[in-house]
Amino acid sequence: AARARERAAVAEARLAEVFRQAPAFIAVLHGPEHRFTFVNERYTGLVGGRDVIGQTVRDALPEVAGQGFFEILDRVLATGESFVGTEMPIYLRTPTAGDGADAAEAPAVRAPHAS
């Protein structure tokens, strides 16, 4: 049993490293507050280098309010149905935006997952 747990931990670490280096924006959120538990390097760059781990999406990205993304996350969690959006602009605060927000556009997939 201990050996199986060790193999599972190694496999999980390898998978996390693949996600960390993936050329896509990846974030994993947990619970009804959509708390960040994992983001990869590309996602960190997308949100202007902010450390969002442990924060709720609403606290970490307050400038996203009113853009419909929080509601999409709530709906995915409530229904268990995935959402796929393409070419959806999102306005995020970045170092180059000053007091405003820069527009970013990226494919968006929100899918429920078992914990």
C-alpha positions in Angstrom: 0.0 0.0 0.0 2.8 2.4 0.9 4.5 1.7 -2.5 1.3 2.4 -4.4 0.9 5.7 -2.6 4.5 6.6 -3.4 3.9 5.8 -7.1 0.7 7.8 -7.1 2.5 10.8 -5.5 5.3 10.6 -8.2 2.7 10.4 -11.0 0.8 13.4 -9.5 4.0 15.5 -9.3 4.8 14.7 -12.9 1.3 15.7 -14.0 1.5 18.9 -12.0 4.8 19.8 -13.7 3.2 19.1 -17.2 0.3 21.5 -16.3 2.8 24.1 -14.9 4.7 24.2 -18.2 1.7 23.8 -20.5 1.4 26.5 -23.2 -2.2 27.1 -22.2 -3.7 29.1 -19.4 -4.6 26.7 -16.6 -6.2 27.4 -13.2 -7.9 25.0 -10.8 -10.6 26.3 -8.5 -12.3 24.5 -5.6 -15.6 25.0 -3.8 -18.6 27.3 -4.1 -16.3 30.3 -3.6 -14.1 29.1 -6.5 -10.8 29.3 -4.5 -7.6 29.0 -6.6 -5.6 25.8 -5.7 -3.4 25.7 -8.8 -2.3 28.0 -11.6 0.4 27.5 -14.2 3.0 30.0 -15.4 0.9 31.1 -18.4 -2.1 31.9 -16.1 0.1 33.8 -13.7 1.3 35.9 -16.6 -2.3 36.4 -17.8 -3.3 37.9 -14.4 -0.3 40.2 -14.3 1.9 38.1 -12.0 -0.5 38.2 -9.1 -0.2 35.4 -6.5 -3.8 34.1 -6.5 -3.3 30.7 -4.8 -5.6 30.4 -1.8 -7.8 33.4 -2.8 -11.3 33.2 -4.2 -11.7 34.2 -7.8 -13.8 37.2 -6.8 -11.1 38.5 -4.4 -8.2 37.7 -6.6 -9.7 39.3 -9.8 -12.2 42.0 -8.7 -12.0 43.7 -12.1 -13.7 40.7 -13.6 -17.0 41.5 -11.8 -19.7 42.4 -14.3 -18.1 40.5 -17.2 -20.2 37.4 -16.7 -17.3 35.0 -15.8 -18.2 34.6 -12.1 -21.7 33.6 -13.2 -20.4 31.1 -15.6 -18.3 29.5 -12.8 -21.4 29.4 -10.5 -23.4 27.8 -13.3 -20.8 25.1 -14.0 -20.6 24.2 -10.3 -24.4 24.2 -9.9 -25.2 22.1 -13.1 -22.1 20.0 -13.5 -22.0 20.9 -17.2 -18.8 22.1 -18.8 -18.7 25.5 -20.5 -16.5 26.2 -23.6 -16.1 29.8 -24.8 -13.8 30.9 -27.6 -12.7 34.4 -28.3 -14.2 35.8 -25.1 -12.5 39.0 -24.2 -11.8 39.5 -20.5 -10.5 42.7 -18.9 -7.8 42.1 -16.3 -5.6 44.5 -14.3 -2.0 44.1 -15.5 1.2 46.1 -14.8 0.8 47.7 -18.3 -2.8 48.8 -17.6 -2.0 51.3 -14.9 -5.3 52.0 -13.1 -7.4 50.5 -16.0 -7.5 47.0 -17.3 -6.0 45.4 -20.4 -8.2 43.2 -22.6 -7.1 39.6 -22.9 -8.6 37.0 -25.2 -8.2 33.3 -24.7 -10.2 30.1 -25.2 -12.1 29.4 -22.0 -13.1 26.0 -20.7 -14.7 25.6 -17.3 -15.4 22.0 -16.3 -16.4 20.5 -13.0 -14.2 17.9 -11.5 -14.4 15.5 -8.7 -12.3 16.3 -5.6 
